[in-house]
């Protein structure tokens, strides 16, 4: 059953919702602002990312949402609607009821706990709405901020997987974290 394209997840200061065509200018601006931080880890975040790329990404996300293949959310501030970043579930494996979780926060709003809160909301959506039983976060081992985010979201570190990611034309090892239903709902302190 297709999920509504106007679905919203709101809790605390954050609102997560599927991308809309009108979000393209804000997405473009957030990406351009974040080249030094997000761009270090995510190859799509580069100086050549223009408004057309933002529009194409949103079109891709809307089509994949409608097909039930990729559930990408813009992360917005509830009080003023400002775009803070993005979170999403992709690489769905229906046989094993699992998915990958990705997230990023615009550079000017990093360090505020937005990413781990958005990750928790998206994981809850994955477990409760999509019926997933495992959600993985896979990051480069030296991306300490993303690793802390996974941990604060309640994910458990499982392994450094050899050649787990293909990035910038080479196989890279990656830190693998996982969330399963019943994991702590709040930030982990250990």
C-alpha positions in Angstrom: 0.0 0.0 0.0 1.5 3.4 -1.0 2.2 5.8 1.8 0.8 9.3 1.5 3.2 11.9 0.1 2.0 14.4 2.6 2.9 12.3 5.6 4.5 14.3 8.4 6.5 13.1 11.5 6.5 15.8 14.1 8.1 15.5 17.5 9.9 18.1 19.7 11.5 20.8 17.6 11.6 18.8 14.3 9.2 18.1 11.5 10.1 15.4 9.0 8.2 15.2 5.7 8.8 13.9 2.2 10.5 16.4 -0.1 8.3 18.7 -2.2 9.2 20.5 -5.4 9.2 23.8 -3.7 11.9 22.7 -1.4 14.6 22.8 -4.1 15.9 26.3 -3.5 16.3 25.6 0.2 18.0 22.3 -0.5 20.4 23.9 -2.9 21.3 26.6 -0.4 21.8 24.1 2.4 24.1 21.9 0.3 26.1 25.0 -0.8 26.5 26.0 2.8 27.7 22.6 3.8 30.5 21.8 1.3 33.2 21.9 4.0 31.4 19.5 6.4 28.9 17.3 4.6 31.0 17.4 1.4 33.9 15.7 3.2 31.8 12.5 3.6 29.1 12.5 1.0 30.3 12.8 -2.6 27.1 14.3 -4.0 27.7 17.4 -1.8 30.0 19.4 -4.0 30.4 22.9 -5.4 28.8 21.9 -8.7 25.5 20.9 -6.9 23.1 23.4 -8.5 19.4 24.1 -8.4 18.8 21.6 -11.2 20.5 18.9 -9.1 18.3 19.7 -6.1 15.2 19.6 -8.3 16.3 16.2 -9.8 17.0 14.8 -6.4 13.6 15.8 -5.1 12.0 14.3 -8.3 13.9 11.1 -7.7 12.8 11.0 -4.0 9.1 11.6 -4.8 9.1 8.8 -7.4 10.9 6.4 -5.1 8.5 7.3 -2.3 5.5 6.5 -4.6 7.2 3.2 -5.5 7.9 2.3 -1.9 11.6 2.0 -2.6 13.2 5.0 -0.8 11.7 7.1 2.0 13.6 10.4 2.1 12.5 13.2 4.4 13.5 16.8 4.6 14.1 17.8 8.2 12.6 21.1 9.1 12.4 23.3 12.2 8.8 23.1 13.5 8.7 26.7 14.7 9.7 28.4 11.4 9.9 25.8 8.7 13.6 26.3 8.1 15.3 23.4 6.3 17.8 21.8 8.7 18.9 18.7 6.7 17.7 15.3 5.5 17.2 11.8 6.7 16.0 8.7 4.9 15.6 5.0 4.6 16.9 3.4 1.5 18.4 0.1 0.2 15.2 -1.7 1.4 15.6 -5.4 1.6 12.0 -6.7 1.7 13.0 -10.3 2.2 15.0 -9.5 5.3 12.9 -6.5 6.3 15.9 -4.2 6.6 17.1 -0.9 5.3 19.9 1.6 5.4 19.5 4.9 7.3 21.3 8.0 6.1 21.3 11.6 7.5 23.0 15.0 7.1 22.5 18.4 8.7 23.3 21.7 7.2 26.6 23.2 8.4 25.1 26.1 10.4 22.9 23.8 12.4 25.4 21.0 13.2 26.1 20.2 16.8 22.5 20.8 18.0 21.4 17.2 18.2 19.2 17.5 15.1 20.7 14.5 13.3 20.3 11.9 16.1 16.7 13.1 16.7 15.8 12.9 13.0 17.5 9.5 12.8 15.4 8.2 15.7 12.2 9.5 14.1 13.0 7.9 10.8 13.9 4.6 12.5 10.6 4.7 14.3 8.8 5.2 11.0 10.8 2.3 9.6 9.9 -0.1 12.4 6.3 1.0 13.0 5.1 1.9 9.4 7.3 -0.2 7.1 7.6 -3.2 9.4 11.4 -3.3 9.4 13.3 -5.4 11.9 16.8 -4.0 11.2 18.1 -0.6 10.2 21.8 -0.1 9.4 23.9 3.0 9.5 27.1 2.6 7.5 29.7 5.3 7.6 33.4 5.8 7.0 35.4 4.9 10.1 36.9 8.4 10.5 33.6 10.2 10.2 33.4 10.6 14.0 30.4 13.0 14.0 28.3 10.5 12.1 29.4 7.7 14.3 28.4 9.7 17.4 25.1 10.4 15.8 24.4 6.7 15.2 25.3 6.0 18.8 23.1 8.8 20.2 20.2 7.6 18.1 20.5 4.2 19.9 22.3 2.2 17.2 24.9 -0.3 18.3 28.3 -0.7 16.7 28.7 -4.1 15.1 31.9 -4.1 12.9 34.3 -2.5 10.6 33.2 -4.1 7.4 35.9 -4.5 4.7 35.2 -2.8 1.4 31.6 -2.0 2.5 31.2 1.3 0.6 32.1 2.3 -2.9 33.1 6.0 -2.7 35.0 8.3 -5.0 35.9 5.4 -7.3 37.3 3.0 -4.7 36.2 0.4 -2.2 36.3 1.7 1.4 36.0 0.0 4.7 33.0 1.2 6.8 31.8 1.2 10.4 28.4 -0.6 10.6 25.9 0.2 13.2 22.4 -1.3 13.6 19.1 -0.4 15.2 16.5 -3.1 15.9 13.0 -2.8 17.5 13.4 -2.5 21.2 16.7 -0.6 21.2 16.6 2.3 23.6 14.5 5.2 22.3 16.7 8.0 23.6 20.3 8.9 23.4 22.8 6.4 24.6 25.2 7.6 27.3 27.8 4.8 27.0 
